[in-house]
Amino acid sequence: MAIEEITVLIKYLTGGKDGEEATVILDLNLGEFRKEAQEMFGIAKNRNCHLMLEKTNQVLDDSDTFRSAGIQNNAVLLLMPDMGGA
C-alpha cells in the first residue's frame, strides 16, 4: 500500500512571509504538524497557536489527521497565534 501524500501551503499571518510549502502524509496528526510549522517559522514551542483552513476559516483540531479533517492537496493552512480565551 502506497503512502498517500499531499502538498499544503502553510502561512503564518504575523510572520510577513508568503508561506512555506510542505509535503505531508494524510495520516499525519495535525498537532504534530502544527508544532513543526511553529518551528519552521521560529515560533517558541510554548507559544499557543492553532491551525486554520483558509478556504473555510475552520479551526483544525490537533487530534485530527489531514485525512480525517478532509484537507485536500494544495490547501492553504494558516498558523494563528492564540489570542487568549478558551
Secondary structure, 3 states (H helix, E strand, C coil): CCCCEEEEEEEECCCCCCCEEEEEECCCEHHHHHHHHHHHCCCCCCCCEEEEECCCCEECCCCCECCCCCCCCCCEEEEEECCCCC
